[in-house]
Amino acid sequence: MSKRSKEKDLKGVIPGITRILRKFSPYIRKERLLIIGSFFALLLETGLRLLEPWPLKYVFDYILIPAHNNTANTANHFGLSPIALLTLSAISIVVITGVGSMAAYLSTYGMSLAVIRVLSEVRGNLFNHLQSLSLSFHQKSKSGDLITRVTSDIEKMRTVTVKTALPLITNVLSLLGMLVIMFFLNWELALVAMTIFPILTLLTKNMISRIRKFAKQHRDSEGVLAATTGETIGAIKVVQVLSLQEMLHGIFSQQNQKSLDEAIESLRLSAALERIVQILMAIIIAIVLWRGSHVVLHKELSPGELLVFMTYLRNAFEPMRKLSNQVGQIAKATASGERVVELLDYEPNVRDNPSAKKAHPFFGTVRFENVSFGYDTGTEILQDVSFVVQPGQQVAVVGPSGSGKSTLLSLILRLYDPEAGRILIDGQDIREYTIDSLRQQISVVLQDSVLFAASVKENIAHGRLGATEKEVEKAARLANAHDFIMKLPQGYDTILSERGGTLSGGQRQRVAIARAAIRQAPIIILDEPTTGLDNASERTVNAALAKLTEGRTTFVISHDLRAVENADIILYIEGERVLEQGTHRELMRLGSRYATLYRMQTIITKGDTYALEA
């Protein structure tokens, strides 16, 4: 373990809680009235809890002992007869318990409601924040771990806060109140009782730090497990085809065992701490009982007061016995909270500039001026890229795999920002537009278009929220999707499986094209939209794409140069740069890389045709 990690563990739980409260303070302030009201109910509950043993003191001192010793009733504070005092004491027990229970209900319900509201809002903002984080963040992060933070970590915080932290506050206030009264009754016995606190502090300091460390490691391991599970299920077809089940099971088993070991160690430490507290409390109670009896025999304390003192001490035993477990649970919740705060504190690399304005309706002129970009510092994917596209032109982006074609188009969408240079649309740097207004005017069809587990109608309408059913159908017809949609069990209302797995590849692409069409965007980006389709599906999808891109500025990524030879501009990218640009005829006359690659593809295609005919 690194020195930095050890230092962080030694800081304990309090700094983590402070960090969480500081981050959550805007949410907490919204619930301040509910929290203040609940806190007053908590104080009332604590005060009534302190009163609970006092009726027994009066019954013990002024009724039972005189009756047992056959002595006259000692004058009580109220000037009441024994039967009246007994009746009043019995009624007061019921009243104290009843009102205290009502106060406990109000404080618990109010605080729990405030906690649930706060954490629900935090979860919503965390989900929204995740969506705003840059694509580079998501590419480096494990989706399963992010899901764990949004779901399990928030739920852990809610459960522990409601079931552990709130009772701990009540118990601490009760303990403080009991100590004050115990000092009032007999300072010597109170000092004896207080000796347990420094002992517990020294004993638990190191153990709590260790519990927190293993809890944090366990939460991280759970995130790794979730990520492995999500990755395996997401690629289950590849897993089964390559027979990777045993290998992945081995990896999962190792991670699962690590998570189990960390959970067991955390539980062991919590259980050990709880038992140690139990033994210490038994020793303290025995000492107080022995010394308190001597004090009573010397008439320095009444039997009833000793009864109250011992009742407080016994009542203090239960919360103190639970204290170690509660602190352990809070340590685990703090670890979860810090993971949530860590994610909330992560700033997106791509965000709106303070002076950004809503984009005007685009004409479609796109200009790259000396644009350079790299995912990691010092490693450039694109270098000094410059070109101009006029409204309505079709641009084909071609070149070897990994040359930066998709990256170039991602820059137009501001999924990333260039490290140098600038990108302009209609003469304006796209960083001067708000991200949302920029992307609303660009439609995208990807090679593997993702559909959501919703109805066909909803999937198409995701292209422009608020679209009418008539607009959805119009977009579907343009994408040549209406006919097959009507043949589905519930037509446009048919619910698709996750990622649209119940549709064929060609059908998924046509729904994706409809989703792009409904936006009616002036700029279209097509990233290998027909790759992997059979000939019939490819022809249908290409016909839909032709209607979609008509009159619009269009960028097409393709490995098939024959499919884009009619483009107005062809950009050939290789080795981080746009090495060639121009029309198909111009590049063929140039006789360089593009022309060579085109001739090779032509020869291969003719060879495949001859083989099929043979």
matplotlib code that plots the C-alpha trace (Angstrom):
import matplotlib.pyplot as plt

x = [0.0, 1.3, 2.3, -0.4, -3.1, -1.9, -2.0, -5.6, -6.6, -5.2, -7.3, -10.4, -14.0, -14.6, -12.8, -14.7, -18.0, -17.0, -16.2, -19.5, -21.6, -19.8, -20.6, -24.2, -24.8, -26.9, -29.2, -29.4, -30.3, -33.4, -34.7, -33.5, -37.0, -37.8, -34.4, -34.8, -38.3, -37.1, -34.1, -36.4, -38.4, -35.2, -34.3, -37.7, -37.3, -33.9, -35.2, -38.1, -35.8, -33.7, -36.9, -37.9, -36.1, -37.2, -40.7, -39.0, -36.7, -39.7, -41.5, -38.3, -37.3, -40.6, -42.9, -41.1, -38.2, -40.2, -42.8, -40.1, -38.5, -41.8, -40.9, -43.2, -43.4, -40.6, -42.0, -41.8, -41.3, -44.9, -46.6, -48.6, -49.8, -48.0, -51.0, -51.2, -47.5, -47.6, -50.5, -48.8, -45.6, -47.4, -49.3, -46.0, -44.4, -47.1, -47.1, -43.3, -43.2, -46.1, -45.0, -41.4, -42.6, -44.5, -41.4, -39.2, -41.7, -41.7, -37.9, -37.2, -39.8, -38.8, -35.0, -35.5, -37.7, -35.1, -32.3, -34.3, -35.1, -31.5, -30.0, -32.7, -31.8, -28.1, -28.7, -30.6, -27.8, -25.2, -26.9, -27.2, -23.5, -22.5, -24.2, -22.4, -18.9, -16.7, -16.5, -12.8, -13.9, -16.4, -13.8, -11.4, -14.0, -15.7, -19.5, -20.2, -18.3, -20.2, -23.5, -22.5, -21.9, -25.2, -27.2, -25.5, -23.3, -26.3, -28.5, -25.7, -25.6, -29.4, -29.7, -26.8, -28.0, -31.5, -30.8, -27.5, -26.5, -29.8, -30.0, -26.4, -27.2, -30.0, -27.8, -25.0, -27.4, -28.8, -25.4, -24.4, -27.6, -27.1, -23.5, -24.7, -27.3, -24.8, -22.4, -25.2, -26.1, -22.5, -19.4, -17.2, -19.3, -19.6, -15.9, -15.6, -18.2, -16.3, -13.1, -14.5, -14.4, -10.7, -10.1, -12.6, -11.2, -7.7, -8.9, -11.2, -9.1, -7.0, -9.7, -12.2, -9.5, -8.9, -12.7, -12.9, -10.0, -11.4, -14.9, -13.5, -11.6, -14.7, -16.8, -14.2, -14.1, -17.9, -17.5, -14.9, -17.3, -20.1, -17.9, -16.7, -20.3, -21.6, -18.7, -19.3, -23.0, -22.6, -20.3, -22.0, -22.1, -18.3, -17.8, -19.7, -18.3, -14.7, -15.5, -14.2, -16.6, -13.9, -11.4, -13.9, -15.2, -11.7, -11.2, -14.6, -13.8, -10.6, -12.3, -15.2, -12.8, -11.0, -14.3, -15.3, -12.0, -12.4, -16.0, -15.1, -12.2, -14.4, -17.1, -14.4, -13.1, -16.6, -17.5, -14.3, -14.7, -18.3, -17.3, -14.4, -16.9, -19.2, -16.5, -15.4, -18.9, -19.4, -16.3, -17.4, -20.9, -19.4, -17.1, -19.9, -22.2, -19.5, -18.6, -22.1, -23.3, -20.7, -21.8, -25.5, -24.4, -22.7, -25.9, -24.2, -26.7, -30.2, -31.1, -33.4, -30.7, -28.3, -31.1, -31.4, -27.6, -27.4, -30.3, -28.5, -25.3, -27.2, -29.1, -25.7, -24.4, -26.6, -25.8, -22.1, -22.2, -23.7, -21.4, -18.6, -20.9, -22.6, -19.2, -18.2, -21.4, -20.8, -17.2, -18.6, -21.2, -18.5, -16.5, -19.5, -20.1, -16.6, -16.9, -20.1, -18.4, -15.3, -17.6, -19.5, -16.2, -15.0, -15.1, -16.1, -13.3, -15.9, -18.4, -20.1, -18.0, -19.3, -20.0, -21.5, -24.8, -27.5, -26.6, -28.5, -30.1, -27.1, -26.6, -24.0, -20.6, -17.9, -14.3, -11.3, -8.4, -5.1, -6.9, -4.8, -6.0, -4.8, -6.5, -3.4, -0.9, 2.0, 0.2, -1.6, -4.4, -4.9, -2.4, -2.8, -6.0, -7.6, -10.4, -13.6, -17.1, -19.8, -23.5, -25.1, -21.8, -21.0, -17.6, -16.2, -13.6, -11.5, -8.2, -6.7, -8.3, -7.2, -6.2, -8.6, -11.6, -14.2, -12.3, -12.4, -16.2, -16.4, -14.7, -17.6, -20.0, -17.8, -17.5, -13.9, -12.3, -9.2, -5.9, -4.9, -6.7, -10.5, -13.6, -16.1, -19.7, -21.0, -17.9, -18.3, -16.1, -18.3, -17.0, -19.0, -22.2, -23.8, -23.2, -26.9, -27.8, -24.9, -25.7, -29.4, -28.5, -26.4, -27.9, -25.7, -26.1, -23.5, -22.2, -23.8, -26.7, -28.0, -31.7, -33.3, -35.5, -38.6, -41.2, -40.3, -42.2, -40.2, -36.9, -37.6, -38.9, -35.6, -34.2, -36.4, -38.2, -41.8, -42.3, -45.8, -46.9, -47.4, -43.8, -42.6, -44.4, -43.1, -39.5, -40.1, -41.4, -38.4, -36.1, -38.0, -38.9, -42.7, -43.6, -41.6, -42.7, -46.3, -45.6, -44.3, -46.8, -47.9, -46.6, -45.0, -45.9, -43.8, -41.3, -37.8, -35.3, -32.2, -30.1, -32.8, -31.7, -35.1, -34.6, -32.3, -29.3, -30.9, -34.1, -32.1, -30.3, -33.5, -35.0, -31.7, -32.0, -35.6, -34.4, -31.8, -34.4, -36.9, -34.4, -34.2, -30.7, -28.7, -25.5, -25.4, -22.7, -22.7, -20.1, -19.9, -23.8, -24.0, -21.1, -22.1, -25.4, -26.3, -26.7, -30.5, -30.4, -27.5, -29.5, -32.5, -30.5, -28.5, -31.8, -33.0, -29.6, -29.9, -33.2, -31.9, -28.8, -30.4, -29.5, -27.7, -24.0, -23.0, -19.9, -19.5, -16.9, -16.4, -13.9, -15.5, -14.1, -16.5, -19.4, -18.2, -16.6, -19.4, -18.7, -18.0, -14.9, -12.8, -10.5, -7.8, -6.4, -3.3, -0.5, -2.3, -2.8, -5.2, -2.7, -5.0, -8.3, -10.3, -12.9, -12.5, -11.3, -8.7, -7.3, -7.2, -5.3, -2.9, -2.1, -1.0, -2.3, -6.1, -5.7, -3.6, -6.1, -9.0, -7.4, -6.7, -10.3, -11.5, -9.3, -10.4, -14.1, -13.7, -11.9, -14.8, -17.3, -15.5, -15.3, -19.0, -19.8, -17.5]
y = [0.0, 3.5, 6.0, 8.3, 5.5, 4.8, 8.5, 8.7, 5.7, 7.2, 10.3, 8.3, 8.7, 12.4, 14.0, 11.8, 12.7, 16.4, 16.2, 14.5, 17.0, 19.9, 18.5, 17.7, 21.0, 22.6, 19.6, 19.6, 23.3, 22.6, 20.3, 22.5, 23.2, 19.4, 18.7, 21.5, 20.3, 16.7, 17.7, 19.4, 16.3, 14.4, 16.7, 16.1, 12.3, 12.5, 14.6, 12.2, 9.2, 10.7, 11.0, 7.4, 6.0, 8.9, 7.6, 4.4, 6.5, 8.0, 4.7, 3.1, 5.8, 7.0, 3.9, 0.5, 1.0, 2.7, -0.1, -2.8, -1.3, -0.7, 3.0, 6.0, 7.4, 9.9, 13.3, 13.4, 16.5, 16.6, 16.2, 13.3, 10.1, 6.9, 5.7, 9.1, 9.1, 5.5, 6.4, 9.5, 7.6, 4.9, 7.5, 9.4, 6.3, 5.9, 9.6, 9.8, 6.7, 7.7, 11.2, 10.0, 7.4, 10.1, 12.4, 9.5, 8.7, 12.4, 12.7, 9.4, 9.9, 13.5, 12.8, 9.7, 11.7, 14.4, 11.9, 10.1, 13.3, 14.5, 11.3, 10.9, 14.3, 13.5, 10.3, 12.2, 14.8, 12.1, 10.3, 13.6, 14.4, 11.0, 11.9, 15.2, 13.7, 13.6, 10.6, 10.2, 9.7, 6.9, 5.2, 5.0, 4.0, 0.7, 0.9, -1.6, 0.5, 3.6, 1.7, 0.6, 4.2, 5.4, 2.4, 0.5, 3.3, 5.7, 2.9, 2.1, 5.7, 5.9, 2.7, 3.5, 7.1, 6.1, 2.9, 3.7, 7.4, 8.7, 6.2, 7.0, 10.8, 9.9, 7.7, 10.2, 12.9, 10.5, 9.6, 13.2, 13.9, 10.8, 11.9, 15.3, 13.9, 11.2, 13.9, 15.7, 12.6, 11.6, 12.9, 10.1, 7.4, 9.4, 9.7, 5.9, 5.4, 7.9, 6.0, 3.8, 6.6, 7.3, 3.5, 3.0, 6.0, 4.5, 1.0, 1.9, 4.5, 2.0, -0.5, 2.0, 3.1, -0.5, -1.1, 1.9, 0.8, -2.7, -1.2, 1.1, -1.8, -3.9, -1.2, -0.8, -4.6, -4.7, -2.1, -4.3, -7.3, -5.3, -4.1, -7.6, -8.9, -6.1, -6.5, -10.3, -10.0, -7.2, -9.4, -12.8, -13.7, -13.3, -15.1, -18.1, -18.2, -18.1, -20.4, -17.9, -19.0, -20.9, -18.1, -15.4, -17.5, -17.8, -14.0, -13.5, -16.0, -14.3, -10.9, -12.4, -14.1, -10.8, -9.0, -11.8, -11.6, -7.8, -8.2, -10.9, -8.9, -5.8, -7.9, -9.6, -6.2, -4.9, -8.0, -7.9, -4.3, -4.9, -7.7, -5.7, -2.9, -5.4, -6.7, -3.2, -2.2, -5.2, -4.3, -0.7, -1.7, -4.1, -1.4, 1.2, -1.3, -2.2, 1.4, 2.7, 0.3, 1.7, 5.2, 4.3, 2.6, 5.8, 7.8, 9.9, 8.6, 7.2, 3.7, 5.3, 7.5, 4.6, 2.8, 5.8, 5.9, 2.1, 2.4, 5.1, 3.1, 0.0, 2.1, 3.5, 0.0, -0.8, 2.2, 1.9, -1.7, -0.9, 2.1, 0.0, -1.6, 1.7, 3.4, 0.4, 0.8, 4.6, 3.9, 1.7, 4.3, 7.0, 4.9, 4.8, 8.5, 9.4, 7.3, 9.3, 12.7, 11.6, 11.1, 14.4, 16.3, 15.0, 17.9, 17.1, 18.0, 19.2, 21.7, 25.0, 28.1, 30.8, 33.0, 30.2, 31.1, 29.0, 28.2, 29.8, 27.6, 26.2, 26.6, 23.8, 25.4, 23.4, 24.5, 22.8, 25.2, 23.5, 21.1, 18.7, 16.2, 13.3, 11.2, 11.2, 14.0, 13.7, 11.2, 12.8, 11.1, 14.1, 16.7, 20.0, 19.1, 21.8, 21.7, 23.5, 22.0, 24.1, 23.7, 20.6, 19.0, 15.3, 14.6, 11.1, 10.4, 7.4, 5.8, 2.8, 1.6, 3.6, 6.6, 9.0, 9.1, 8.6, 10.9, 13.7, 13.5, 13.3, 16.7, 18.2, 16.9, 18.2, 14.8, 16.0, 19.4, 19.9, 20.5, 23.0, 24.8, 25.3, 24.0, 26.5, 26.1, 29.0, 30.9, 30.6, 28.5, 25.7, 26.2, 29.5, 27.5, 25.6, 21.9, 21.0, 23.5, 22.4, 18.7, 19.3, 20.4, 17.3, 13.9, 10.8, 7.2, 4.8, 1.4, -0.2, 2.0, 1.6, 1.4, 1.6, -0.9, 1.2, 1.2, 1.8, 5.1, 6.3, 5.2, 7.3, 10.2, 10.3, 12.1, 15.1, 15.0, 16.0, 14.8, 13.9, 10.4, 11.9, 13.1, 9.8, 8.0, 10.4, 9.8, 6.1, 6.2, 8.3, 5.6, 2.8, 1.5, 2.0, -1.3, -3.6, -1.7, -2.2, -6.0, -6.0, -7.4, -3.9, -1.8, 1.4, 0.5, -2.7, -2.7, -3.5, -5.6, -4.0, -2.4, -3.5, -7.1, -8.4, -6.6, -7.6, -5.4, -3.8, -3.0, -1.5, 0.8, 1.9, 2.8, 4.7, 6.5, 7.4, 8.7, 10.9, 12.0, 13.3, 15.8, 17.4, 18.5, 20.5, 18.4, 14.6, 12.2, 8.6, 6.3, 3.1, 2.8, -0.2, -2.3, -5.9, -5.8, -8.3, -7.0, -6.6, -4.7, -2.6, -1.5, -0.6, 1.3, 3.2, 4.2, 5.6, 7.3, 9.0, 10.5, 11.5, 13.3, 15.1, 18.8, 18.5, 18.7, 15.1, 13.4, 9.7, 7.4, 4.3, 1.6, 0.9, 3.5, 2.5, 3.5, 7.1, 7.8, 10.3, 12.4, 16.1, 16.0, 12.9, 13.2, 10.5, 10.3, 8.4, 8.9, 11.6, 13.9, 14.5, 13.5, 13.9, 15.7, 16.4, 14.6, 11.0, 12.0, 14.4, 11.9, 9.2, 11.6, 12.2, 8.5, 8.4, 6.5, 6.9, 5.8, 2.7, 1.7, 2.2, 0.0, -2.7, -2.8, -2.9, -5.9, -7.7, -7.0, -8.3, -11.4, -12.1, -11.6, -14.1, -16.6, -16.3, -16.7, -19.8]
z = [0.0, -0.8, 1.8, 0.6, 1.1, 4.6, 5.6, 4.2, 6.3, 9.5, 9.1, 10.2, 9.5, 10.4, 7.5, 5.1, 6.7, 6.6, 2.9, 2.2, 4.2, 2.5, -0.9, 0.1, 1.9, -1.0, -0.9, 2.9, 3.0, 1.0, 3.8, 6.7, 8.1, 8.2, 9.8, 12.4, 13.4, 13.6, 15.7, 18.3, 18.4, 19.0, 21.9, 23.4, 23.0, 24.7, 27.6, 28.2, 28.0, 30.8, 32.9, 32.6, 35.7, 38.1, 38.9, 40.2, 42.4, 44.2, 44.5, 45.8, 48.3, 49.6, 49.4, 49.1, 51.5, 54.3, 53.9, 54.0, 57.1, 58.8, 59.2, 58.7, 55.2, 54.8, 53.6, 49.9, 47.7, 46.7, 50.1, 48.7, 50.4, 49.4, 47.3, 45.6, 44.9, 43.6, 41.3, 40.0, 39.4, 37.4, 35.3, 34.7, 33.4, 30.8, 29.9, 29.6, 27.5, 25.3, 24.6, 24.2, 21.6, 19.7, 19.7, 18.6, 15.7, 14.6, 14.8, 13.0, 10.3, 9.7, 9.6, 7.5, 5.0, 4.8, 4.2, 1.5, -0.3, -0.1, -1.4, -4.1, -5.4, -5.1, -7.1, -9.8, -10.1, -10.1, -13.0, -14.8, -14.0, -15.4, -18.7, -18.9, -18.4, -21.4, -23.7, -22.7, -19.0, -20.0, -22.2, -19.2, -16.6, -16.0, -16.5, -13.7, -11.2, -12.2, -11.9, -8.4, -7.3, -8.6, -7.1, -4.3, -2.8, -2.6, -1.1, 1.4, 2.5, 2.9, 4.9, 7.2, 7.8, 8.6, 10.6, 12.2, 12.1, 13.4, 16.3, 17.1, 17.4, 19.8, 21.8, 22.0, 23.2, 25.8, 27.0, 27.5, 29.4, 31.6, 32.4, 33.5, 35.8, 37.0, 38.0, 39.8, 41.7, 42.7, 40.9, 42.2, 40.7, 37.5, 37.2, 37.6, 34.8, 32.6, 32.7, 29.9, 27.4, 27.0, 27.1, 24.3, 22.3, 22.4, 21.7, 18.8, 17.0, 15.1, 14.6, 13.1, 10.7, 9.6, 9.3, 7.0, 4.9, 4.3, 3.7, 1.0, -0.6, -0.4, -2.2, -4.9, -5.3, -5.7, -8.4, -10.2, -9.9, -11.4, -14.2, -15.0, -15.0, -17.2, -19.6, -19.9, -20.3, -22.8, -24.9, -24.2, -27.9, -28.2, -24.9, -26.1, -29.6, -28.3, -25.4, -22.8, -20.0, -18.0, -18.3, -17.3, -14.5, -13.1, -13.3, -11.7, -8.9, -8.0, -7.8, -5.9, -3.4, -2.9, -2.2, 0.2, 2.1, 2.5, 3.7, 6.2, 7.6, 8.0, 9.8, 12.0, 13.2, 13.8, 15.8, 17.8, 18.7, 19.8, 22.1, 23.7, 24.4, 26.0, 28.4, 29.3, 30.2, 32.4, 34.3, 34.8, 35.9, 38.5, 39.9, 40.1, 41.8, 44.4, 45.1, 44.9, 47.5, 49.9, 49.2, 49.9, 53.2, 54.2, 53.5, 50.8, 48.2, 48.6, 47.3, 44.7, 43.4, 43.1, 41.2, 38.8, 38.5, 37.7, 35.3, 33.4, 33.4, 32.2, 29.6, 28.5, 28.1, 25.1, 22.9, 23.9, 23.0, 19.7, 19.2, 17.7, 15.2, 14.4, 13.8, 11.6, 9.6, 9.3, 8.2, 5.4, 4.4, 4.5, 2.0, -0.2, 0.2, -0.7, -3.9, -4.8, -4.0, -6.0, -9.0, -8.4, -8.2, -11.5, -14.0, -17.6, -20.1, -22.5, -21.2, -22.1, -21.9, -19.6, -22.6, -24.8, -26.6, -28.2, -31.8, -34.6, -37.3, -39.2, -42.9, -42.9, -43.6, -41.7, -41.4, -39.7, -39.1, -38.1, -35.7, -33.6, -31.0, -28.9, -26.3, -24.1, -23.6, -26.1, -28.3, -31.2, -33.3, -35.6, -36.5, -38.2, -40.1, -42.3, -44.8, -45.7, -46.5, -48.1, -47.2, -48.8, -49.8, -49.0, -47.5, -47.4, -44.7, -45.6, -44.6, -42.7, -39.4, -36.4, -38.5, -36.6, -38.9, -36.2, -33.9, -36.5, -36.7, -32.9, -32.7, -34.7, -32.1, -29.3, -27.8, -27.5, -27.9, -30.1, -28.3, -31.0, -33.8, -34.1, -35.8, -37.2, -38.3, -40.4, -39.5, -35.7, -33.4, -32.1, -28.6, -28.6, -28.9, -26.0, -26.4, -26.4, -29.1, -31.3, -31.1, -31.7, -35.2, -36.0, -36.8, -36.4, -37.7, -36.4, -37.5, -34.4, -33.7, -30.2, -29.6, -26.2, -24.4, -25.2, -28.0, -31.6, -31.5, -28.5, -30.1, -33.2, -31.1, -29.1, -32.1, -31.3, -28.0, -28.2, -31.7, -32.7, -33.9, -37.4, -37.4, -36.2, -39.0, -41.6, -40.4, -40.5, -44.1, -45.1, -43.6, -45.4, -42.0, -41.9, -43.6, -41.3, -38.2, -39.1, -39.2, -35.6, -32.9, -31.7, -34.6, -33.4, -29.8, -29.9, -27.0, -28.2, -26.2, -24.9, -27.7, -30.2, -30.2, -31.4, -34.7, -37.6, -38.4, -41.3, -39.3, -36.5, -38.9, -40.5, -37.1, -36.3, -39.7, -38.8, -35.4, -37.3, -39.9, -37.4, -36.1, -39.6, -38.9, -41.4, -40.7, -41.0, -39.7, -41.0, -39.4, -41.4, -41.4, -43.7, -42.4, -41.6, -43.5, -46.3, -49.8, -49.6, -46.3, -47.5, -50.6, -48.5, -45.9, -48.7, -50.3, -46.9, -46.3, -49.7, -48.7, -45.3, -46.6, -49.6, -49.5, -46.2, -45.3, -44.8, -43.5, -44.3, -42.9, -45.1, -45.7, -49.1, -51.4, -54.3, -52.1, -51.7, -55.0, -55.8, -52.8, -53.3, -51.1, -50.1, -47.2, -47.0, -43.4, -42.5, -40.0, -38.0, -41.0, -44.0, -46.6, -49.6, -50.2, -53.4, -55.6, -56.6, -60.1, -58.7, -56.3, -58.9, -61.2, -58.2, -58.3, -54.6, -51.6, -52.3, -55.9, -54.9, -52.2, -54.6, -57.3, -54.8, -53.5, -57.2, -57.9, -54.8, -55.5, -59.1, -57.8, -55.4, -58.2, -60.5, -57.6, -57.0, -60.8, -60.9]

ax = plt.figure().add_subplot(projection="3d")
ax.plot(x, y, z, "-o")
ax.set_aspect("equal")
plt.show()
